[in-house]
Amino acid sequence: MKSRRLFWSVVDKIEEGIDNGSYLPGTRLPSERELSELFNVSRPTLREAIIALEVRGRVEVRTNAGVYVMNQEDKTKKSSVSHISAFELTQSRALIEGEAAALAAVSITEEELDKLEELIEKLDDEEYSDEADREFHLTICQSTRNKALMYTIQNLWELRKQPSVQQAHSYICSQSTAQRKEEHNVIYQALKARNPEQARSAMHQHFNRLINALFEASEVQALEEIKQKSEATRQLYSLDRILSAK
């Protein structure tokens, strides 16, 4: 995964700059254009790096103001929602975005439908797929014309940036690109047909698959942890070291 290695290298360089004092707490990072030129990467790659830094609590993205280096007090404030699990967040998104899709089905414009169709195609682009996914869901949210729903769903997406949640979702999305694209297409077709019930059902099916995938991923992780602990115990008590030393 070349692009992922690339944006993590940018994360490392910016963190190094924060640690050595090149970027001081409370100060604004250089612009997106300046950083992309400095590290010789595309802007989408730089955005991925900024998201990762925000997840790690190293920077804060302020709307229409830029990206700022966080201090320790900022991190403490941000940690207040760290207890929310990927399961809780996904279930909440399913319930709320399901209703948003139903409402959008009767209010979405042709221009917004065209945008959704374009975003579905961008899900194939490894470097842009996560941003396309986010824009797809937020476009549906915006098409409801309900500011309270828009505010709620945008905040749920912010919670998705928590390290544990993002790690879980990144793994799942990387394992099911074709399926994710098809699910988004089903949602789009329901909206295009102006069918609220189908739109709600399609959104629920999408999130139901995500929840099941989260369970599978957590089971794999649990088994791997058991395996690692077993191997550590084997190494601790095995006689091989003693016998090979003779």
C-alpha positions as CSV (number, residue, x, y, z in Angstrom):
1,M,0.0,0.0,0.0
2,K,2.3,2.7,-1.3
3,S,0.0,5.7,-0.6
4,R,-0.5,4.7,3.0
5,R,3.3,4.4,3.5
6,L,3.7,7.8,1.9
7,F,1.2,9.7,4.1
8,W,2.7,8.0,7.3
9,S,6.1,9.3,6.3
10,V,4.6,12.8,6.2
11,V,3.0,12.1,9.7
12,D,6.5,11.1,11.0
13,K,8.1,14.3,9.6
14,I,5.5,16.7,11.0
15,E,5.6,14.9,14.4
16,E,9.4,15.3,14.4
17,G,9.0,19.0,13.7
18,I,6.6,19.3,16.6
19,D,8.9,17.4,18.9
20,N,12.0,19.4,18.0
21,G,10.2,22.7,18.3
22,S,10.0,23.6,14.7
23,Y,6.2,23.7,15.1
24,L,5.3,25.1,18.5
25,P,2.1,24.3,20.4
26,G,-0.7,26.7,19.6
27,T,0.9,27.9,16.3
28,R,-0.6,27.3,12.8
29,L,1.1,24.8,10.5
30,P,2.1,26.1,7.0
31,S,-0.7,26.0,4.4
32,E,-1.7,22.8,2.6
33,R,0.0,24.0,-0.5
34,E,3.3,24.8,1.3
35,L,3.3,21.4,3.1
36,S,2.6,19.4,0.0
37,E,5.4,21.1,-1.8
38,L,7.8,20.8,1.2
39,F,7.2,17.0,1.5
40,N,6.7,16.5,-2.3
41,V,3.3,14.8,-1.9
42,S,-0.2,15.4,-3.3
43,R,-2.7,17.3,-1.4
44,P,-5.0,14.3,-0.8
45,T,-1.9,12.5,0.7
46,L,-1.2,15.5,2.9
47,R,-4.9,15.6,4.0
48,E,-4.6,11.9,5.1
49,A,-1.5,12.8,7.1
50,I,-3.3,15.7,8.8
51,I,-6.2,13.4,9.7
52,A,-3.8,10.9,11.2
53,L,-2.1,13.7,13.2
54,E,-5.5,14.9,14.4
55,V,-6.4,11.4,15.5
56,R,-3.1,11.2,17.4
57,G,-3.9,14.4,19.2
58,R,-1.0,16.3,17.7
59,V,-2.9,18.9,15.7
60,E,-6.4,20.5,15.6
61,V,-8.1,21.3,12.3
62,R,-10.1,24.6,12.7
63,T,-12.7,25.3,10.0
64,N,-11.6,28.2,7.8
65,A,-8.6,28.9,10.1
66,G,-6.1,26.1,9.3
67,V,-4.3,23.4,11.2
68,Y,-2.9,24.2,14.7
69,V,-0.4,22.3,16.8
70,M,-2.1,21.1,20.0
71,N,-0.8,21.5,23.5
72,Q,-1.3,19.1,26.4
73,E,-4.5,20.9,27.6
74,D,-6.0,20.5,24.2
75,K,-5.4,16.8,24.3
76,T,-7.0,16.5,27.7
77,K,-10.2,18.2,26.4
78,K,-10.3,16.0,23.3
79,S,-10.0,12.8,25.4
80,S,-13.5,13.3,26.9
81,V,-15.0,11.2,24.1
82,S,-12.3,8.5,23.8
83,H,-14.5,6.0,25.6
84,I,-16.9,5.8,22.6
85,S,-16.5,2.4,20.8
86,A,-16.6,1.7,17.1
87,F,-19.7,-0.4,17.7
88,E,-21.5,2.4,19.5
89,L,-20.6,5.0,16.8
90,T,-21.6,2.7,13.9
91,Q,-24.9,1.9,15.5
92,S,-25.7,5.6,16.1
93,R,-24.7,6.5,12.5
94,A,-26.9,3.7,11.2
95,L,-30.0,4.9,13.1
96,I,-29.5,8.6,12.3
97,E,-28.2,8.4,8.8
98,G,-30.9,5.9,7.9
99,E,-33.5,8.6,8.7
100,A,-31.4,11.2,7.0
101,A,-31.4,9.1,3.8
102,A,-35.2,8.7,4.0
103,L,-35.6,12.5,4.3
104,A,-33.1,13.2,1.6
105,A,-35.0,11.0,-0.8
106,V,-37.8,13.6,-1.1
107,S,-35.6,16.7,-1.1
108,I,-32.3,15.8,-2.9
109,T,-31.6,17.8,-6.1
110,E,-30.4,16.5,-9.4
111,E,-27.0,18.3,-8.9
112,E,-26.6,16.5,-5.6
113,L,-27.5,13.2,-7.2
114,D,-24.8,13.8,-9.9
115,K,-22.3,14.5,-7.1
116,L,-23.1,11.3,-5.4
117,E,-22.6,9.4,-8.6
118,E,-19.2,10.9,-9.1
119,L,-18.2,10.2,-5.5
120,I,-19.1,6.5,-6.0
121,E,-16.6,6.2,-8.8
122,K,-13.9,7.9,-6.6
123,L,-14.3,5.1,-4.1
124,D,-12.0,3.0,-6.3
125,D,-9.2,5.6,-5.9
126,E,-7.2,4.3,-2.9
127,E,-5.8,7.7,-2.1
128,Y,-9.1,9.5,-2.2
129,S,-11.6,6.7,-1.2
130,D,-12.0,7.7,2.5
131,E,-12.6,11.4,1.6
132,A,-15.1,10.3,-1.1
133,D,-16.9,8.1,1.4
134,R,-17.1,11.0,3.8
135,E,-18.3,13.5,1.1
136,F,-20.9,10.9,0.0
137,H,-22.5,10.7,3.4
138,L,-22.3,14.4,4.1
139,T,-23.9,15.2,0.8
140,I,-26.9,13.1,1.7
141,C,-26.9,14.8,5.1
142,Q,-26.9,18.3,3.5
143,S,-29.6,17.3,1.0
144,T,-32.1,16.9,3.9
145,R,-32.1,20.7,4.4
146,N,-32.3,20.0,8.1
147,K,-29.5,21.9,10.0
148,A,-29.9,19.9,13.2
149,L,-29.4,16.6,11.3
150,M,-26.4,18.1,9.5
151,Y,-24.8,19.2,12.7
152,T,-25.4,15.8,14.3
153,I,-24.0,13.8,11.5
154,Q,-21.0,16.0,11.0
155,N,-20.2,15.5,14.7
156,L,-20.5,11.7,14.3
157,W,-18.0,11.9,11.6
158,E,-15.7,13.8,13.9
159,L,-16.0,11.0,16.4
160,R,-14.9,8.6,13.7
161,K,-11.4,10.2,13.9
162,Q,-10.7,8.6,17.3
163,P,-7.7,6.3,16.9
164,S,-9.4,3.1,17.9
165,V,-12.5,3.8,15.7
166,Q,-10.5,5.0,12.6
167,Q,-8.1,2.0,12.8
168,A,-11.1,-0.4,12.9
169,H,-12.9,1.3,10.0
170,S,-9.7,1.6,7.9
171,Y,-9.0,-2.1,8.1
172,I,-12.6,-3.0,7.2
173,C,-12.8,-0.5,4.2
174,S,-9.5,-1.8,2.8
175,Q,-10.8,-5.3,2.9
176,S,-14.1,-4.6,1.0
177,T,-13.7,-1.9,-1.6
178,A,-16.0,-3.5,-4.2
179,Q,-18.7,-4.3,-1.6
180,R,-18.5,-0.8,-0.2
181,K,-18.9,0.7,-3.7
182,E,-21.9,-1.5,-4.4
183,E,-23.6,-0.6,-1.1
184,H,-23.2,3.1,-1.9
185,N,-24.6,2.6,-5.3
186,V,-27.7,0.9,-3.8
187,I,-28.2,3.9,-1.6
188,Y,-27.7,6.2,-4.6
189,Q,-30.3,4.3,-6.7
190,A,-32.9,4.5,-3.9
191,L,-32.3,8.3,-3.6
192,K,-32.5,8.6,-7.4
193,A,-35.9,6.8,-7.3
194,R,-37.1,9.2,-4.6
195,N,-38.0,6.2,-2.4
196,P,-37.6,7.0,1.3
197,E,-38.2,3.4,2.5
198,Q,-35.6,2.0,0.1
199,A,-33.1,4.7,1.0
200,R,-33.5,4.0,4.7
201,S,-33.2,0.3,4.1
202,A,-30.1,0.6,1.9
203,M,-28.4,2.8,4.5
204,H,-29.2,0.3,7.3
205,Q,-27.9,-2.6,5.2
206,H,-24.7,-0.7,4.6
207,F,-24.1,-0.1,8.3
208,N,-25.3,-3.6,9.3
209,R,-22.5,-5.0,7.1
210,L,-20.0,-2.7,8.8
211,I,-21.1,-3.8,12.3
212,N,-20.8,-7.4,11.4
213,A,-17.3,-6.7,9.9
214,L,-16.3,-5.0,13.1
215,F,-17.3,-8.1,15.1
216,E,-15.2,-10.3,12.7
217,A,-12.2,-7.9,12.9
218,S,-12.4,-7.8,16.7
219,E,-12.5,-11.6,16.9
220,V,-9.4,-11.8,14.6
221,Q,-7.6,-9.3,16.8
222,A,-8.6,-11.2,20.0
223,L,-7.3,-14.5,18.5
224,E,-4.0,-12.8,17.5
225,E,-3.5,-11.4,21.0
226,I,-4.1,-14.8,22.5
227,K,-1.6,-16.3,20.0
228,Q,1.0,-13.6,20.9
229,K,0.6,-14.2,24.6
230,S,0.9,-18.0,24.1
231,E,4.1,-17.5,22.1
232,A,5.5,-15.2,24.8
233,T,4.7,-17.8,27.4
234,R,6.3,-20.6,25.3
235,Q,9.5,-18.6,24.9
236,L,9.6,-17.9,28.7
237,Y,9.3,-21.5,29.8
238,S,10.7,-23.4,26.9
239,L,13.8,-25.5,27.6
240,D,15.1,-24.9,24.1
241,R,17.2,-21.9,25.2
242,I,18.8,-23.9,28.0
243,L,19.5,-27.0,25.8
244,S,20.9,-24.9,22.9
245,A,23.3,-23.2,25.3
246,K,25.0,-26.5,26.2
